[in-house]
Amino acid sequence: LCDGPYEQLPQYERVELAECGRCHVKFCPQIPTEQELADHYAGYNRDHSRNNGPSILRREELLDRFEPWRKLGRVLDVGCGVGFLLDQARARGWETVGTEYTPEAAEVCASHGHLMHQGPLLTADFEPGSFDLVIYTEVIEHIYNQPEEFERVYELLRPGGLLYVTTPNIDSLSFRVMGDSWEVVQYPEHLVYFSPTTLTRFMRSARFEPVWVDATGISPSRLANAVRKPGADVVSESEEGKVITNTHNRSAGFDNKLREAISKSRVLSKVRDGVDRVLTVSSLGDSIKAGYEKR
């Protein structure tokens, strides 16, 4: 991110990791080839049916949070998957735009009425200053040219527009317990790993000022899996409804069931909120969820 000197981290063996001595971001020093990426994402699981109640509710809460930034009424979701968030934004009257890597996902989104670009954001021909909101849900860790990428995001947002980012937290309790056996540490899918501190430091360098930076959520099944032999690949789901593959965790279904139970219980929701506040203060939550405003 800053062209600083870096050192290999010898304690991580399953996935090769390094750390920058200047900005302290952890990353995979090997950049995948275009063919590696094409082969990997060709087999990416995009289950169109995984659109459950808790995820729908979570996306509605997010869209409520975004409302104060709606002026032009245009949102761009970079790496939007099959467009669950865009679908709900469009139902609220947003003009919805997305990008996706594979033609299959782009076609699904286009069929739902979203303006789509297939390929990296840097190859898209969008008008500068034309968006109120740009969203990166579990995407920033997939790319290796963040300075160029977010220079473009800065151009695309109107003055005072909002950038929303979620990404795995390399300071999380899960990573501290499991190291590179934490299933989100994988190549060639995830290339750069942020903490709340390093993400905000980078965003400030890209001229985005933090509005909120949370580190929330914890996976009981992942932590339990740390003391058990990992099982076969399964599919799990982020709170925003984006499908996550290759979790190597037999108990991922338990997390989804727990999330559903919490969504139906006011008491459990309050407990979750309290736990999330503690996780954010301690920077131990599994996922960073942050809003940054264009300066």
N, C-alpha and C positions, 0 to 999 in steps of 0.2 A: 504493500500500500504506500510505502514511503521511500522505497529503494534503500532502506537501511541495511546494515550488515545483519546476517542471521546465522543461527547455529542449529544443527540437527539436534533433535531431542532423542537420545539413545534409549530412553525408557519405554518408548512406544515402538512396538515391533510389527503388529498386524497391519497398521497403516503408518507410512513414513510421515513424520511431522517435524516441523522446524518452528522456531520462534524468532521474530525480529527483535534485535537488540535495541531498536529505537522506539518502535510503536507497540511492541510486545504482543502483536497479533500472532496466533498460531496458524499454520497453514501447511498444505502439502507442497513441497518444493517442486514436484514433478507436475508439469502442465500436460493434461491429456491431449491427445491428437483429436482432430475433428472426427476421424473414424471411430476412435474409442467412445466419444460422446454419442455419436449417431447410433452405434451398436448398443450402448447402454440404455439410451432413452427409447430405442425401438422396442425394448422389452419392458418398459415402465408400466406399472399397473395403473390403469385409469378406470376404476370401477364406477360407472355412471350411477349406480344405485345407492352409493354410500352418501346419503343426504338426509341424516337422521335428525330427530327433534332437537337434541342438545346443540348440534352444529348450526342448525337453522336459527336457534335462539341466540347463540353466540354471534352469528353474523348480523342479526338484527341489532344487537347491543353495539356492535362495532359501527354499524351505519348510523345509529343514533349519535354516537360519539363524533362522527365525521360531519354531522350537519352544520356546525358553526362555520365550517370552511367552504360550504357550498355557495358559490356566487355564479360561476359560469355554468355549473351543473354538469361538468365532464369529469369522469374518473378513468384512470388508466391502471389496469391490473397487469403487472409484468409477471409472466409465468403463471397465468391464471388457471391452469389445469383445465377442467371441463366446465369452468365458469360458474360455480355455485354462488360465489360472492357477487359476481356481475349480474347473475339472474335476479338476485334480491335487490341489488342497487337499481337495476332497470325498472323493477316493479315499483320503486319509490320515485321514479321520474328522472333518474340520472341518465345522461348519455354515456353509454358504456363502451370502453375500448380495451382490448387485451392483446397480449403477445403470448405465443406459445412456440415451443421448439419443434414439435412434431405436427405434421399435417392433419393427423387424426384428431388431435385435441383442438386444433384451430378450426377444423370443419364443424365439430360439435358446437363450439361457441358461436360460430357464424350462423349456424342453423337456429340459434336462440335469439338472433337479432343483434349480436354484438359486432362492432367493427373490429376485425382481427388482423394482426400482422403475424405471419409465421417466420420465426427466426429471432435473432438477438435484437434487443432494443436499438442498438446502434445502427442497424440497417433499416429501421422504420422511418418513414417520412411523415412525422407529425409536426404540426405548427408549434413554434416556440410560444410559451406563455398561454397554452390552450387548455390546461388542466388545473382544476382545483385540488385534485387529490391523485397521488401516485402510490400504488400499493406493491410491496414486495413481501409476500407471505411465503416464508421458507424458500427463498430464492437467492438472497445475497450470498449465501455460503456456497452456491453452485458455480459462481463465476470467478474469474481470475483477473479481471481488468476493472476493478471497482472504481479507481479514480476517473477513468474515461466514462464509465457507465453513469456515475452520479454527477458528472459534469453535464451529461445529456439530460438527466433528470432535472437538474437545476434549470436548464434552458426551457424544459417543457412545462414546468410549474409556473403559474402566475405568481406575481409578488405576494408573499404571505401565504402561499399554498402549502399543503400538508403532504409530507412523505410518511407513510406508515410502513414499518419494517418488523417482521418477526424472523427469528433465527435461533438455532440451538445455542445454549449458553455454555461456553467452555469453562466457566467458573462454577457450574452447577454441582450440586451434591452428587448427582449421578456420575458425572465425569470424574469427580474426585475419588469416588469409590471404585469405578470400573476402568478408568483410564481409556486406552484405545479399544477396549472391548465393549465400551458403550456403543450401541449399534448405530448411532448417528455419525460416528467417525468412520467414514468409508470413502474409498476412491473408486472411480473418478467422479462420483456424484457430489461429494462435499469437499471443497478445496480450501476454504478459509473459515476459521473458527473465531468467533468474537465473544468477548465478555461485555457486560453493560458498559464498563469503562472504555474498552478499546473501540467499541462501536460508536459511542458518543464522541470520542476523540476524533475518529475518522470523519464522522458526520460534520463536526464543527470545521474540520479542515476543508470539507466540501461545501461550506457556507450554509449548513442547516443547523438550526438551534433547537435543542431538546425541549419538547413540551411535556412529555412524560416518558419515562424509561422504567418499565417493570420487568422483573424476572420471576415468572410465576410458573406454577404447575410442577408436579413431581409424579413420577410413575412408580407406584408400589410394585408393579410386576417387574419393571426393569431392575429395581434395587434387589428384589427377591431373586431375580435371575443372576445377579452378581455372585451368589453363593451356590448356584446350581449350574449344571451343564446347559449351555444354550440349546434350544430346540430348533426345529425347522423354521424356514422363513414363513411369516404370516403377514397379513395386512393390518395395519392400525390406522388411526385417523387423528389428525390434529384438531384442536378446538374449532378452528375455522372451517373444518370439513375437507381439508386437503388430504388426499390419500398418501400415506407414507409406507414404502415397501422395504423389504429386506431387514426387518427388525430383529430377526433371530430370537424371537421371544414367544414361547408358547402361551404366556399369560397376557398378551396384549389385549385379548378379548375382555379380560377382567377390567382393564382400565376403561374401555369403552362402556362397559356395564356400570362401572362406578360413576362415570361422567353422566350417564343417563339418570342414575338414581339421584345424584346431586341436583340435576336440573328440575327434578320433580319435588324436591323437599326444600322448604324455606330454611329449616334448621341446618341441613347439610350445606346449603348454599352459603349461609353465614359462616359456618365452620371453614369452608373452602376459602372464603374471602379473607378470613383471619389468617389462615395458613399462608395464603398468597402475599399478604402484607409482610409477614415475617420473612418469607422467601425473598421478596424484593429488597427489603432492608439489608438482608445478609448476602444478597446476590447469589443465592443457592438454587433458585428455581430452574427448571429444565429449559424454559423458553424465554427469550427476550422478546418483549412486545413494546415497541417504542414509536412515538410520534415526533417528527421533527418538522419545523416550520422553515420555509425558505426565507433567509434573511434579506 
